[in-house]
Amino acid sequence: MTSRQNTDGDTDPADCAPFELKLGERSPIPVLIAAPHGGRRYTERVEQSFRDPSCKLRLEDRYVDRLAEAVAEASGAALLVAKAPRAEIDLNRAPDDVDWGMISGSGKRTLSHSIANRRARSGLGLIPRRLSGVGEIWRDPIERTELDRRIETIHRPYHSALGKALETLRDRWGAALLVDLHSMPPLSDRAYGGARPEFVIGDRFGTSCSGTISAETLGYLSRNGRLATHNRPYSGGYVLDRHGMPKRGLHALQIEVCRSLYLDARLDQPSARLGGVARLLAGLVKVLGSEVANLRSGSQFAEAAE
């Protein structure tokens, strides 16, 4: 069974939902693959607000939604894919991680520097504001009412659906794993001893999932001749902070895939290599599914309940 989530009130849920969830009534493995930066459905309002429309491609995890779909189909994992683009709202940022200098209207906060909005100060908060080499993304400030609308109709429902799906899998299997799938531009080989990593595995420095899951992931990629780093330069973000709760049987792992592995030379369109990368990751997901199924520890739930 496919579950489609619609939150914007339009008459065609399949076409207008800001994300799509596929969770069967029976799940062959306790794994959910998510692509929070895979959205490519730009509204006319967002399109017209860009200073330079080409910047939206730099914000996307380009076609990672296609990769996630292929991995889920080949592995049997559940799937959650964002349709709303990162430019509209970043699902891997906390709802208060806002650069209030780009917000206008009633309710705008005057505090511009805090722990909560540390990513926003770099230009890539809940609503991205600027890009390196490009500058400001938007023509005009964003109204506070529009910010609130995006949070209530996209961000909050996405994370609610994600949390419920993981709990459903956990209740069926005793433990569940979120594989938060992202893509990254090619890393500098000079920073890694002359070898360019193809994958980055993030677990918030061991806090978002069992160490055996991270170790098995790195070992699998190594056995398959793939170079991966651990938490460098990406350790994960809000998604892992919110949904990774190992003591409750909810594990969360971020996987960054170099775009050169599955896109063309311009890093713009899917290449013939996408299928091979999907098969590689599907194999990993199956291995991790078995690992997670073995984590069904009642002691974790007892500890969390105390």
Contacts in CASP RR format, 6 or more apart in sequence:
PFRMAT RR
TARGET T0000
AUTHOR 0000-0000-0000
METHOD contacts of the structure
MODEL  1
MTSRQNTDGDTDPADCAPFELKLGERSPIPVLIAAPHGGRRYTERVEQSF
RDPSCKLRLEDRYVDRLAEAVAEASGAALLVAKAPRAEIDLNRAPDDVDW
GMISGSGKRTLSHSIANRRARSGLGLIPRRLSGVGEIWRDPIERTELDRR
IETIHRPYHSALGKALETLRDRWGAALLVDLHSMPPLSDRAYGGARPEFV
IGDRFGTSCSGTISAETLGYLSRNGRLATHNRPYSGGYVLDRHGMPKRGL
HALQIEVCRSLYLDARLDQPSARLGGVARLLAGLVKVLGSEVANLRSGSQ
FAEAAE
1 23 0 8 1.000
1 24 0 8 1.000
1 25 0 8 1.000
2 22 0 8 1.000
2 24 0 8 1.000
3 21 0 8 1.000
3 22 0 8 1.000
3 23 0 8 1.000
3 24 0 8 1.000
4 13 0 8 1.000
4 14 0 8 1.000
4 17 0 8 1.000
4 20 0 8 1.000
4 21 0 8 1.000
5 13 0 8 1.000
5 17 0 8 1.000
5 19 0 8 1.000
5 20 0 8 1.000
5 21 0 8 1.000
5 157 0 8 1.000
5 161 0 8 1.000
6 13 0 8 1.000
6 16 0 8 1.000
6 17 0 8 1.000
7 17 0 8 1.000
7 18 0 8 1.000
7 153 0 8 1.000
7 154 0 8 1.000
7 157 0 8 1.000
8 16 0 8 1.000
8 17 0 8 1.000
8 18 0 8 1.000
8 153 0 8 1.000
9 16 0 8 1.000
10 16 0 8 1.000
17 83 0 8 1.000
18 41 0 8 1.000
18 82 0 8 1.000
18 83 0 8 1.000
18 84 0 8 1.000
18 153 0 8 1.000
18 154 0 8 1.000
18 157 0 8 1.000
18 158 0 8 1.000
19 80 0 8 1.000
19 81 0 8 1.000
19 82 0 8 1.000
19 83 0 8 1.000
19 84 0 8 1.000
19 154 0 8 1.000
19 157 0 8 1.000
19 158 0 8 1.000
19 161 0 8 1.000
20 79 0 8 1.000
20 80 0 8 1.000
20 81 0 8 1.000
20 83 0 8 1.000
21 78 0 8 1.000
21 79 0 8 1.000
21 80 0 8 1.000
21 161 0 8 1.000
21 165 0 8 1.000
22 72 0 8 1.000
22 78 0 8 1.000
22 79 0 8 1.000
22 80 0 8 1.000
23 32 0 8 1.000
23 78 0 8 1.000
23 79 0 8 1.000
23 165 0 8 1.000
23 168 0 8 1.000
23 169 0 8 1.000
24 78 0 8 1.000
27 76 0 8 1.000
27 77 0 8 1.000
27 78 0 8 1.000
27 169 0 8 1.000
27 172 0 8 1.000
27 173 0 8 1.000
28 76 0 8 1.000
29 75 0 8 1.000
29 76 0 8 1.000
29 77 0 8 1.000
29 285 0 8 1.000
29 286 0 8 1.000
29 289 0 8 1.000
29 290 0 8 1.000
29 292 0 8 1.000
29 293 0 8 1.000
30 169 0 8 1.000
30 170 0 8 1.000
30 172 0 8 1.000
30 173 0 8 1.000
30 174 0 8 1.000
30 175 0 8 1.000
30 176 0 8 1.000
30 177 0 8 1.000
30 289 0 8 1.000
30 292 0 8 1.000
30 293 0 8 1.000
31 75 0 8 1.000
31 77 0 8 1.000
31 78 0 8 1.000
31 169 0 8 1.000
31 176 0 8 1.000
31 177 0 8 1.000
31 178 0 8 1.000
31 179 0 8 1.000
31 285 0 8 1.000
31 288 0 8 1.000
31 289 0 8 1.000
31 292 0 8 1.000
32 77 0 8 1.000
32 78 0 8 1.000
32 79 0 8 1.000
32 80 0 8 1.000
32 162 0 8 1.000
32 165 0 8 1.000
32 166 0 8 1.000
32 169 0 8 1.000
32 176 0 8 1.000
32 177 0 8 1.000
32 178 0 8 1.000
32 179 0 8 1.000
33 68 0 8 1.000
33 71 0 8 1.000
33 72 0 8 1.000
33 75 0 8 1.000
33 77 0 8 1.000
33 78 0 8 1.000
33 79 0 8 1.000
33 80 0 8 1.000
33 179 0 8 1.000
33 181 0 8 1.000
33 285 0 8 1.000
34 68 0 8 1.000
34 79 0 8 1.000
34 80 0 8 1.000
34 81 0 8 1.000
34 162 0 8 1.000
34 178 0 8 1.000
34 179 0 8 1.000
34 180 0 8 1.000
34 181 0 8 1.000
34 239 0 8 1.000
35 61 0 8 1.000
35 64 0 8 1.000
35 65 0 8 1.000
35 67 0 8 1.000
35 68 0 8 1.000
35 80 0 8 1.000
35 81 0 8 1.000
35 82 0 8 1.000
35 181 0 8 1.000
35 182 0 8 1.000
36 82 0 8 1.000
36 86 0 8 1.000
36 90 0 8 1.000
36 91 0 8 1.000
36 92 0 8 1.000
36 158 0 8 1.000
36 180 0 8 1.000
36 182 0 8 1.000
36 239 0 8 1.000
37 59 0 8 1.000
37 60 0 8 1.000
37 61 0 8 1.000
37 64 0 8 1.000
37 82 0 8 1.000
37 86 0 8 1.000
37 90 0 8 1.000
37 91 0 8 1.000
37 92 0 8 1.000
37 182 0 8 1.000
37 183 0 8 1.000
38 60 0 8 1.000
38 61 0 8 1.000
38 63 0 8 1.000
38 64 0 8 1.000
38 65 0 8 1.000
38 68 0 8 1.000
38 81 0 8 1.000
38 82 0 8 1.000
38 85 0 8 1.000
38 86 0 8 1.000
39 60 0 8 1.000
39 65 0 8 1.000
39 81 0 8 1.000
39 82 0 8 1.000
39 83 0 8 1.000
39 84 0 8 1.000
39 85 0 8 1.000
39 86 0 8 1.000
40 60 0 8 1.000
40 65 0 8 1.000
40 83 0 8 1.000
40 85 0 8 1.000
41 83 0 8 1.000
41 84 0 8 1.000
41 85 0 8 1.000
42 56 0 8 1.000
42 85 0 8 1.000
42 87 0 8 1.000
42 88 0 8 1.000
43 88 0 8 1.000
46 85 0 8 1.000
46 87 0 8 1.000
46 88 0 8 1.000
47 53 0 8 1.000
49 138 0 8 1.000
49 139 0 8 1.000
49 140 0 8 1.000
50 56 0 8 1.000
50 87 0 8 1.000
50 137 0 8 1.000
50 138 0 8 1.000
50 139 0 8 1.000
51 136 0 8 1.000
51 137 0 8 1.000
51 138 0 8 1.000
51 139 0 8 1.000
52 134 0 8 1.000
55 87 0 8 1.000
55 131 0 8 1.000
55 134 0 8 1.000
55 137 0 8 1.000
56 85 0 8 1.000
56 87 0 8 1.000
57 268 0 8 1.000
58 131 0 8 1.000
58 134 0 8 1.000
59 85 0 8 1.000
59 86 0 8 1.000
59 87 0 8 1.000
59 128 0 8 1.000
59 131 0 8 1.000
59 137 0 8 1.000
60 85 0 8 1.000
60 86 0 8 1.000
60 87 0 8 1.000
61 86 0 8 1.000
61 182 0 8 1.000
61 183 0 8 1.000
61 184 0 8 1.000
62 183 0 8 1.000
62 259 0 8 1.000
62 263 0 8 1.000
62 267 0 8 1.000
62 268 0 8 1.000
63 183 0 8 1.000
63 262 0 8 1.000
63 263 0 8 1.000
63 269 0 8 1.000
63 270 0 8 1.000
63 274 0 8 1.000
64 181 0 8 1.000
64 182 0 8 1.000
64 183 0 8 1.000
64 257 0 8 1.000
65 81 0 8 1.000
65 82 0 8 1.000
66 270 0 8 1.000
66 274 0 8 1.000
67 181 0 8 1.000
67 183 0 8 1.000
67 257 0 8 1.000
67 262 0 8 1.000
67 274 0 8 1.000
67 277 0 8 1.000
67 278 0 8 1.000
67 281 0 8 1.000
68 79 0 8 1.000
68 81 0 8 1.000
68 181 0 8 1.000
69 79 0 8 1.000
69 81 0 8 1.000
70 274 0 8 1.000
70 275 0 8 1.000
70 278 0 8 1.000
70 282 0 8 1.000
71 77 0 8 1.000
71 181 0 8 1.000
71 278 0 8 1.000
71 281 0 8 1.000
71 282 0 8 1.000
71 285 0 8 1.000
72 78 0 8 1.000
72 79 0 8 1.000
74 278 0 8 1.000
74 279 0 8 1.000
74 282 0 8 1.000
74 283 0 8 1.000
75 281 0 8 1.000
75 282 0 8 1.000
75 283 0 8 1.000
75 285 0 8 1.000
75 286 0 8 1.000
76 285 0 8 1.000
77 179 0 8 1.000
77 285 0 8 1.000
78 165 0 8 1.000
78 169 0 8 1.000
80 158 0 8 1.000
80 161 0 8 1.000
80 162 0 8 1.000
80 165 0 8 1.000
82 91 0 8 1.000
82 158 0 8 1.000
84 154 0 8 1.000
86 128 0 8 1.000
87 128 0 8 1.000
87 137 0 8 1.000
88 127 0 8 1.000
88 150 0 8 1.000
88 154 0 8 1.000
89 126 0 8 1.000
89 127 0 8 1.000
89 150 0 8 1.000
89 151 0 8 1.000
89 154 0 8 1.000
89 155 0 8 1.000
90 124 0 8 1.000
90 125 0 8 1.000
90 126 0 8 1.000
90 127 0 8 1.000
90 128 0 8 1.000
91 154 0 8 1.000
91 155 0 8 1.000
91 158 0 8 1.000
91 159 0 8 1.000
91 238 0 8 1.000
91 239 0 8 1.000
92 180 0 8 1.000
92 182 0 8 1.000
92 236 0 8 1.000
92 237 0 8 1.000
92 238 0 8 1.000
92 239 0 8 1.000
93 119 0 8 1.000
93 120 0 8 1.000
93 124 0 8 1.000
93 125 0 8 1.000
93 126 0 8 1.000
93 237 0 8 1.000
93 238 0 8 1.000
94 116 0 8 1.000
94 126 0 8 1.000
94 238 0 8 1.000
94 241 0 8 1.000
95 126 0 8 1.000
95 151 0 8 1.000
95 155 0 8 1.000
95 156 0 8 1.000
96 116 0 8 1.000
96 117 0 8 1.000
96 126 0 8 1.000
97 116 0 8 1.000
97 117 0 8 1.000
97 118 0 8 1.000
97 119 0 8 1.000
97 120 0 8 1.000
97 125 0 8 1.000
97 126 0 8 1.000
97 238 0 8 1.000
98 109 0 8 1.000
98 117 0 8 1.000
98 120 0 8 1.000
98 125 0 8 1.000
98 126 0 8 1.000
98 127 0 8 1.000
98 147 0 8 1.000
99 112 0 8 1.000
99 117 0 8 1.000
99 120 0 8 1.000
99 121 0 8 1.000
99 123 0 8 1.000
99 125 0 8 1.000
99 127 0 8 1.000
99 129 0 8 1.000
100 108 0 8 1.000
100 109 0 8 1.000
100 110 0 8 1.000
100 111 0 8 1.000
100 112 0 8 1.000
100 117 0 8 1.000
101 108 0 8 1.000
101 112 0 8 1.000
101 141 0 8 1.000
102 127 0 8 1.000
102 129 0 8 1.000
102 138 0 8 1.000
102 141 0 8 1.000
102 142 0 8 1.000
103 109 0 8 1.000
103 141 0 8 1.000
103 142 0 8 1.000
103 143 0 8 1.000
103 144 0 8 1.000
103 147 0 8 1.000
104 141 0 8 1.000
104 142 0 8 1.000
104 143 0 8 1.000
104 144 0 8 1.000
105 143 0 8 1.000
105 144 0 8 1.000
105 145 0 8 1.000
106 144 0 8 1.000
107 144 0 8 1.000
108 144 0 8 1.000
112 121 0 8 1.000
113 121 0 8 1.000
117 125 0 8 1.000
119 125 0 8 1.000
120 126 0 8 1.000
120 129 0 8 1.000
123 129 0 8 1.000
123 130 0 8 1.000
123 131 0 8 1.000
126 147 0 8 1.000
126 151 0 8 1.000
126 155 0 8 1.000
127 142 0 8 1.000
127 147 0 8 1.000
127 150 0 8 1.000
128 137 0 8 1.000
129 136 0 8 1.000
129 137 0 8 1.000
129 138 0 8 1.000
130 136 0 8 1.000
130 137 0 8 1.000
131 137 0 8 1.000
159 242 0 8 1.000
159 243 0 8 1.000
162 178 0 8 1.000
162 239 0 8 1.000
162 243 0 8 1.000
163 243 0 8 1.000
166 176 0 8 1.000
166 178 0 8 1.000
166 243 0 8 1.000
166 250 0 8 1.000
167 176 0 8 1.000
167 250 0 8 1.000
169 176 0 8 1.000
170 176 0 8 1.000
170 248 0 8 1.000
170 249 0 8 1.000
170 250 0 8 1.000
173 292 0 8 1.000
173 293 0 8 1.000
173 296 0 8 1.000
174 249 0 8 1.000
174 295 0 8 1.000
174 296 0 8 1.000
174 298 0 8 1.000
175 249 0 8 1.000
175 250 0 8 1.000
175 251 0 8 1.000
175 292 0 8 1.000
175 293 0 8 1.000
175 295 0 8 1.000
175 296 0 8 1.000
175 297 0 8 1.000
175 300 0 8 1.000
176 249 0 8 1.000
176 250 0 8 1.000
176 251 0 8 1.000
176 292 0 8 1.000
177 209 0 8 1.000
177 213 0 8 1.000
177 251 0 8 1.000
177 252 0 8 1.000
177 253 0 8 1.000
177 288 0 8 1.000
177 289 0 8 1.000
177 292 0 8 1.000
178 239 0 8 1.000
178 240 0 8 1.000
178 243 0 8 1.000
178 244 0 8 1.000
178 250 0 8 1.000
178 251 0 8 1.000
178 252 0 8 1.000
178 253 0 8 1.000
179 253 0 8 1.000
179 255 0 8 1.000
179 285 0 8 1.000
179 288 0 8 1.000
180 236 0 8 1.000
180 239 0 8 1.000
180 240 0 8 1.000
180 252 0 8 1.000
180 253 0 8 1.000
180 254 0 8 1.000
180 255 0 8 1.000
181 255 0 8 1.000
181 257 0 8 1.000
181 281 0 8 1.000
182 234 0 8 1.000
182 254 0 8 1.000
182 255 0 8 1.000
182 256 0 8 1.000
182 257 0 8 1.000
183 256 0 8 1.000
183 257 0 8 1.000
183 258 0 8 1.000
183 259 0 8 1.000
183 262 0 8 1.000
184 200 0 8 1.000
184 234 0 8 1.000
184 256 0 8 1.000
184 257 0 8 1.000
184 258 0 8 1.000
184 259 0 8 1.000
185 258 0 8 1.000
185 259 0 8 1.000
185 267 0 8 1.000
186 196 0 8 1.000
186 258 0 8 1.000
186 259 0 8 1.000
186 260 0 8 1.000
187 196 0 8 1.000
187 197 0 8 1.000
187 200 0 8 1.000
187 233 0 8 1.000
187 258 0 8 1.000
188 196 0 8 1.000
189 195 0 8 1.000
189 196 0 8 1.000
192 227 0 8 1.000
192 229 0 8 1.000
195 227 0 8 1.000
196 227 0 8 1.000
196 258 0 8 1.000
197 227 0 8 1.000
197 228 0 8 1.000
197 229 0 8 1.000
197 258 0 8 1.000
198 226 0 8 1.000
198 227 0 8 1.000
198 228 0 8 1.000
198 257 0 8 1.000
198 258 0 8 1.000
198 261 0 8 1.000
199 221 0 8 1.000
199 226 0 8 1.000
199 227 0 8 1.000
199 228 0 8 1.000
199 229 0 8 1.000
199 255 0 8 1.000
199 256 0 8 1.000
199 257 0 8 1.000
199 258 0 8 1.000
200 228 0 8 1.000
200 229 0 8 1.000
200 230 0 8 1.000
200 231 0 8 1.000
200 232 0 8 1.000
200 233 0 8 1.000
200 234 0 8 1.000
200 254 0 8 1.000
200 255 0 8 1.000
200 256 0 8 1.000
201 214 0 8 1.000
201 217 0 8 1.000
201 218 0 8 1.000
201 221 0 8 1.000
201 228 0 8 1.000
201 229 0 8 1.000
201 230 0 8 1.000
201 231 0 8 1.000
201 253 0 8 1.000
201 254 0 8 1.000
201 255 0 8 1.000
201 256 0 8 1.000
202 208 0 8 1.000
202 214 0 8 1.000
202 230 0 8 1.000
202 231 0 8 1.000
202 234 0 8 1.000
202 235 0 8 1.000
202 236 0 8 1.000
202 240 0 8 1.000
202 253 0 8 1.000
202 254 0 8 1.000
202 255 0 8 1.000
202 256 0 8 1.000
203 209 0 8 1.000
203 211 0 8 1.000
203 213 0 8 1.000
203 214 0 8 1.000
203 230 0 8 1.000
203 231 0 8 1.000
203 235 0 8 1.000
203 236 0 8 1.000
203 240 0 8 1.000
203 252 0 8 1.000
203 253 0 8 1.000
203 254 0 8 1.000
204 231 0 8 1.000
204 235 0 8 1.000
204 236 0 8 1.000
204 237 0 8 1.000
204 240 0 8 1.000
204 241 0 8 1.000
204 244 0 8 1.000
205 231 0 8 1.000
205 235 0 8 1.000
206 214 0 8 1.000
207 244 0 8 1.000
207 246 0 8 1.000
208 236 0 8 1.000
208 240 0 8 1.000
208 241 0 8 1.000
208 243 0 8 1.000
208 244 0 8 1.000
208 246 0 8 1.000
208 251 0 8 1.000
208 252 0 8 1.000
208 253 0 8 1.000
209 244 0 8 1.000
209 246 0 8 1.000
209 251 0 8 1.000
209 252 0 8 1.000
209 253 0 8 1.000
210 246 0 8 1.000
210 251 0 8 1.000
210 295 0 8 1.000
212 291 0 8 1.000
212 295 0 8 1.000
213 251 0 8 1.000
213 253 0 8 1.000
213 288 0 8 1.000
213 291 0 8 1.000
213 292 0 8 1.000
214 230 0 8 1.000
214 253 0 8 1.000
216 287 0 8 1.000
216 288 0 8 1.000
216 291 0 8 1.000
217 228 0 8 1.000
217 253 0 8 1.000
217 255 0 8 1.000
217 284 0 8 1.000
217 288 0 8 1.000
218 228 0 8 1.000
218 230 0 8 1.000
220 283 0 8 1.000
220 284 0 8 1.000
220 287 0 8 1.000
221 227 0 8 1.000
221 228 0 8 1.000
221 284 0 8 1.000
222 228 0 8 1.000
224 280 0 8 1.000
226 280 0 8 1.000
234 254 0 8 1.000
234 256 0 8 1.000
235 254 0 8 1.000
236 254 0 8 1.000
237 254 0 8 1.000
239 252 0 8 1.000
239 254 0 8 1.000
240 252 0 8 1.000
240 253 0 8 1.000
240 254 0 8 1.000
243 250 0 8 1.000
243 252 0 8 1.000
244 250 0 8 1.000
244 251 0 8 1.000
244 252 0 8 1.000
245 304 0 8 1.000
246 300 0 8 1.000
247 300 0 8 1.000
247 303 0 8 1.000
247 304 0 8 1.000
248 300 0 8 1.000
248 301 0 8 1.000
248 304 0 8 1.000
249 295 0 8 1.000
249 297 0 8 1.000
249 300 0 8 1.000
249 301 0 8 1.000
251 292 0 8 1.000
251 295 0 8 1.000
253 288 0 8 1.000
255 281 0 8 1.000
257 277 0 8 1.000
257 281 0 8 1.000
259 267 0 8 1.000
260 267 0 8 1.000
261 273 0 8 1.000
261 277 0 8 1.000
262 270 0 8 1.000
262 271 0 8 1.000
262 273 0 8 1.000
262 274 0 8 1.000
262 275 0 8 1.000
262 277 0 8 1.000
262 278 0 8 1.000
263 269 0 8 1.000
263 270 0 8 1.000
263 271 0 8 1.000
263 274 0 8 1.000
264 270 0 8 1.000
264 271 0 8 1.000
END
